[in-house]
Amino acid sequence: MLRNYIFPNSKLRQTLANVLARCNSSSSGGGGATIDADTKREVQHHENHAADWWNQNGSMEALHALNEIRVPFIRDGIVARGNVKPHYVNTTKVLKGQRLLEVGCGGGLLTEQLARLGAQVTGIDLAEKLIAAARDHLTELSPELCSNVKYKMEPVDQHAKSNCERYDAVIVSEVLEHVDDKVALLEACVRSLRPGGSIFITTLNKTLPMWVAGVVLSEYVLNLVPKGTHHWEKMISPLDVQRILDTMNCQTVLVNGSTYDFWRNTWRWINTTQMCYALQAVKESD
């Protein structure tokens, strides 16, 4: 009964059981990570837009604009936990000395912005073309950040094996809505996070308003986002994310609702999570 209360969604319960089984088997030295056909399709879909990734007026326009609220959300969340040295607070290098992991970094739009705040950022992604685009932009247009940024084409579960409890914060921004096995992804993210560190998530809520306005209109009517980018069955509510993180010893400390005003190309915080949301959870000590 308790299990059903914590995970009323049977698919989430089964996914959690699967990832725990994988963890048990991998502890005896199992093989490397595999990528299923659906994940390969997702990777290919995003790689098709690699050349346009850094075009602020192109297909990634909304993703560029999202930095206006997600960068302060991450910055202020880290500061609020008392993990920043006092003399760096209220400076342009407020995150200096912080080790961050961005999972699903794409072409590096968020990675570079976090590095500009002084953080040491590792960005990982499964898409070879996006990692190439990120590296090219870094070396050609942001060379001053090269010492702060490292990109790897690597699955997060593989990365976590050699970086256990390494990072002060892990960022999973606009990624969960493209992943089937959310439990496995979040488990690997949490494994790479040190106790007291924060995981930051931004994604789409699984609601009818989000589907109609954020997917049907945005992708198929207004052409704001490439068609086929989002899928109903992959969306997830903030409550389900919180329930998953609870099982991983992570306490959710903040959930903000957000929405995108396409006519102004701006994002803003709102008093509901019906559309999109940003979540911060803190990994507690065992």
C-alpha positions as CSV (number, residue, x, y, z in Angstrom):
1,M,0.0,0.0,0.0
2,L,2.8,2.4,0.9
3,R,4.5,1.7,-2.4
4,N,1.3,2.6,-4.3
5,Y,1.0,5.8,-2.3
6,I,4.5,6.9,-3.1
7,F,4.3,5.9,-6.8
8,P,0.7,5.8,-7.9
9,N,1.9,5.7,-11.5
10,S,2.5,2.0,-12.3
11,K,4.9,2.9,-15.1
12,L,7.1,4.9,-12.7
13,R,7.1,2.0,-10.2
14,Q,8.2,-0.4,-12.9
15,T,10.9,1.9,-14.2
16,L,12.3,2.3,-10.7
17,A,12.3,-1.4,-10.2
18,N,14.2,-1.8,-13.6
19,V,16.9,0.8,-12.7
20,L,17.4,-0.8,-9.3
21,A,17.9,-4.2,-11.0
22,R,20.4,-2.6,-13.4
23,C,22.3,-1.0,-10.5
24,N,22.5,-4.4,-8.7
25,S,23.8,-6.2,-11.8
26,S,26.2,-3.4,-12.8
27,S,27.9,-3.5,-9.3
28,S,29.5,-6.8,-10.3
29,G,31.1,-5.2,-13.4
30,G,28.4,-5.2,-16.0
31,G,28.9,-4.0,-19.6
32,G,28.8,-0.4,-20.9
33,A,25.7,1.8,-21.5
34,T,23.5,1.0,-24.5
35,I,21.2,3.5,-26.4
36,D,17.8,2.3,-27.5
37,A,16.1,3.1,-30.8
38,D,13.9,5.7,-29.3
39,T,16.8,7.6,-27.8
40,K,18.6,7.4,-31.1
41,R,15.6,9.0,-32.8
42,E,15.6,11.8,-30.2
43,V,19.3,12.4,-30.7
44,Q,18.9,12.5,-34.4
45,H,16.0,14.9,-34.2
46,H,18.1,17.4,-32.2
47,E,21.2,16.8,-34.3
48,N,19.2,18.0,-37.3
49,H,19.3,21.5,-35.8
50,A,22.9,21.5,-34.7
51,A,23.9,24.1,-37.4
52,D,21.2,26.5,-36.2
53,W,21.7,26.0,-32.4
54,W,23.4,29.3,-31.7
55,N,21.2,31.3,-34.0
56,Q,19.2,33.5,-31.6
57,N,16.5,34.1,-34.2
58,G,16.3,30.5,-35.4
59,S,14.6,27.3,-34.3
60,M,16.3,27.5,-30.9
61,E,15.0,31.0,-30.2
62,A,12.9,30.0,-27.2
63,L,15.8,28.1,-25.7
64,H,18.1,31.1,-26.0
65,A,15.4,33.2,-24.2
66,L,15.0,30.7,-21.4
67,N,18.5,31.6,-20.2
68,E,17.0,34.8,-18.9
69,I,15.2,33.0,-16.1
70,R,17.0,29.6,-15.7
71,V,20.5,31.1,-15.2
72,P,19.3,33.2,-12.2
73,F,17.3,30.3,-10.9
74,I,20.4,28.1,-10.8
75,R,22.7,30.9,-9.5
76,D,20.4,32.0,-6.7
77,G,19.5,28.4,-5.8
78,I,23.2,27.6,-5.2
79,V,23.8,30.8,-3.3
80,A,20.7,30.2,-1.1
81,R,22.1,26.8,0.1
82,G,25.2,28.6,1.5
83,N,27.6,26.8,-0.8
84,V,29.2,30.0,-2.2
85,K,32.1,31.7,-0.5
86,P,30.9,35.0,1.0
87,H,33.4,37.2,-0.9
88,Y,32.0,35.8,-4.3
89,V,28.4,36.6,-3.5
90,N,27.1,39.7,-5.4
91,T,30.0,39.6,-7.8
92,T,30.1,38.7,-11.5
93,K,32.0,35.4,-10.6
94,V,29.5,34.3,-8.0
95,L,29.9,30.6,-8.9
96,K,33.7,30.6,-8.9
97,G,34.9,27.3,-7.5
98,Q,31.6,25.5,-8.0
99,R,31.7,22.3,-10.0
100,L,28.6,21.9,-12.2
101,L,27.4,19.1,-14.4
102,E,25.0,19.9,-17.2
103,V,23.2,16.7,-18.5
104,G,21.9,17.0,-22.0
105,C,23.9,20.2,-22.7
106,G,23.1,20.3,-26.4
107,G,25.1,23.0,-28.1
108,G,26.1,24.7,-24.9
109,L,23.7,27.6,-24.6
110,L,23.3,27.2,-20.8
111,T,26.8,25.8,-20.2
112,E,28.6,28.9,-21.4
113,Q,26.4,31.2,-19.4
114,L,27.1,29.3,-16.2
115,A,30.8,29.3,-16.9
116,R,30.6,33.1,-17.3
117,L,29.6,33.2,-13.6
118,G,32.9,31.5,-12.7
119,A,31.8,27.9,-12.5
120,Q,33.7,24.9,-13.7
121,V,31.1,23.3,-16.0
122,T,31.1,19.8,-17.5
123,G,28.5,19.4,-20.3
124,I,27.6,15.9,-21.5
125,D,25.3,14.9,-24.3
126,L,24.6,11.9,-26.5
127,A,24.6,13.9,-29.8
128,E,27.9,14.1,-31.5
129,K,27.0,17.0,-33.7
130,L,25.7,19.0,-30.8
131,I,28.9,18.5,-28.8
132,A,30.8,19.5,-31.9
133,A,28.7,22.7,-32.2
134,A,29.3,23.4,-28.5
135,R,33.1,22.9,-28.8
136,D,33.3,25.0,-32.0
137,H,31.4,27.9,-30.4
138,L,33.5,27.7,-27.3
139,T,36.8,27.8,-29.0
140,E,35.9,30.2,-31.8
141,L,33.6,32.7,-30.1
142,S,34.1,32.3,-26.3
143,P,37.8,31.3,-26.0
144,E,38.0,33.1,-22.6
145,L,35.8,30.3,-21.2
146,C,37.9,27.3,-22.4
147,S,39.5,26.8,-19.0
148,N,36.0,26.7,-17.4
149,V,34.2,24.3,-19.7
150,K,34.6,20.7,-20.7
151,Y,32.3,18.9,-23.1
152,K,31.9,15.1,-23.4
153,M,29.8,12.9,-25.6
154,E,28.9,10.4,-22.9
155,P,25.7,8.9,-21.3
156,V,25.1,10.2,-17.8
157,D,25.1,6.7,-16.2
158,Q,28.6,6.1,-17.6
159,H,29.8,9.5,-16.5
160,A,28.5,8.9,-13.0
161,K,30.5,5.7,-12.6
162,S,33.8,7.7,-12.7
163,N,32.4,10.9,-11.1
164,C,30.6,9.7,-8.0
165,E,29.6,12.6,-5.7
166,R,31.9,15.0,-7.6
167,Y,29.6,17.9,-8.4
168,D,28.2,20.8,-6.4
169,A,25.2,21.0,-8.7
170,V,23.7,19.0,-11.5
171,I,21.5,20.7,-14.1
172,V,18.9,18.8,-16.2
173,S,17.3,21.6,-18.3
174,E,14.8,20.8,-21.0
175,V,15.8,17.1,-21.0
176,L,13.3,15.1,-19.1
177,E,10.6,15.6,-21.7
178,H,12.8,13.7,-24.2
179,V,13.6,10.7,-22.0
180,D,11.6,7.5,-21.4
181,D,13.6,6.2,-18.4
182,K,13.5,9.2,-16.2
183,V,14.3,7.2,-13.1
184,A,17.5,5.9,-14.5
185,L,18.6,9.3,-15.7
186,L,17.9,11.0,-12.4
187,E,19.5,8.2,-10.4
188,A,22.7,8.7,-12.3
189,C,22.5,12.5,-11.9
190,V,22.0,12.1,-8.1
191,R,24.9,9.6,-7.9
192,S,27.3,12.2,-9.4
193,L,26.0,14.9,-6.9
194,R,27.8,15.4,-3.6
195,P,25.7,15.5,-0.4
196,G,24.4,19.0,0.2
197,G,24.5,19.7,-3.5
198,S,21.5,20.6,-5.7
199,I,19.9,19.2,-8.7
200,F,18.1,21.7,-11.0
201,I,15.4,20.6,-13.4
202,T,13.4,22.6,-16.0
203,T,10.8,20.8,-18.1
204,L,7.2,20.8,-19.4
205,N,4.3,19.7,-17.2
206,K,2.1,16.9,-18.3
207,T,-1.2,18.9,-18.6
208,L,-3.7,19.6,-21.2
209,P,-3.0,23.3,-21.4
210,M,0.7,22.6,-21.9
211,W,-0.1,20.1,-24.6
212,V,-2.4,22.4,-26.5
213,A,-0.5,25.6,-26.2
214,G,3.1,24.4,-25.8
215,V,3.1,21.6,-28.3
216,V,0.1,21.6,-30.8
217,L,0.2,25.4,-31.3
218,S,3.9,25.9,-30.9
219,E,5.0,23.0,-33.2
220,Y,2.2,22.5,-35.6
221,V,0.4,25.8,-35.9
222,L,2.9,28.6,-35.2
223,N,6.1,26.7,-36.1
224,L,7.9,28.1,-33.1
225,V,9.6,24.7,-32.3
226,P,10.6,22.0,-34.8
227,K,7.7,19.5,-35.3
228,G,8.1,16.3,-33.3
229,T,10.2,17.8,-30.6
230,H,7.8,17.0,-27.7
231,H,5.6,13.9,-26.9
232,W,2.8,13.6,-24.5
233,E,3.9,10.3,-23.1
234,K,7.3,11.7,-22.1
235,M,6.1,14.7,-20.2
236,I,6.0,14.5,-16.4
237,S,4.4,16.4,-13.5
238,P,6.5,18.1,-10.8
239,L,4.9,15.9,-8.2
240,D,6.1,12.8,-10.0
241,V,9.6,14.2,-10.3
242,Q,9.6,15.1,-6.6
243,R,8.4,11.5,-5.8
244,I,11.3,10.0,-7.8
245,L,13.8,12.3,-6.1
246,D,12.4,11.5,-2.7
247,T,13.4,7.8,-3.2
248,M,16.9,9.0,-4.0
249,N,17.4,11.0,-0.7
250,C,16.8,14.3,-2.4
251,Q,14.5,16.9,-0.8
252,T,12.7,19.3,-3.1
253,V,13.1,22.8,-1.8
254,L,11.7,24.9,-4.6
255,V,9.3,24.6,-7.5
256,N,8.5,27.6,-9.8
257,G,6.0,27.7,-12.6
258,S,7.0,29.4,-15.9
259,T,5.5,30.2,-19.3
260,Y,6.8,31.5,-22.7
261,D,5.3,34.6,-24.3
262,F,6.2,33.8,-27.9
263,W,5.1,37.2,-29.3
264,R,7.8,38.8,-27.1
265,N,10.2,35.9,-27.1
266,T,10.4,36.1,-23.3
267,W,9.9,33.7,-20.4
268,R,8.4,34.7,-17.1
269,W,7.6,33.1,-13.7
270,I,3.9,32.4,-13.0
271,N,1.9,31.3,-10.0
272,T,1.1,27.9,-11.5
273,T,3.0,24.9,-12.8
274,Q,0.3,24.1,-15.4
275,M,2.7,25.0,-18.3
276,C,6.4,24.6,-17.5
277,Y,8.3,24.4,-14.2
278,A,11.7,24.7,-12.6
279,L,12.6,22.5,-9.6
280,Q,15.5,22.5,-7.2
281,A,16.2,19.5,-4.9
282,V,19.0,19.0,-2.4
283,K,20.8,15.7,-1.9
284,E,20.8,14.9,1.8
285,S,23.6,13.1,3.7
286,D,23.1,9.4,4.3
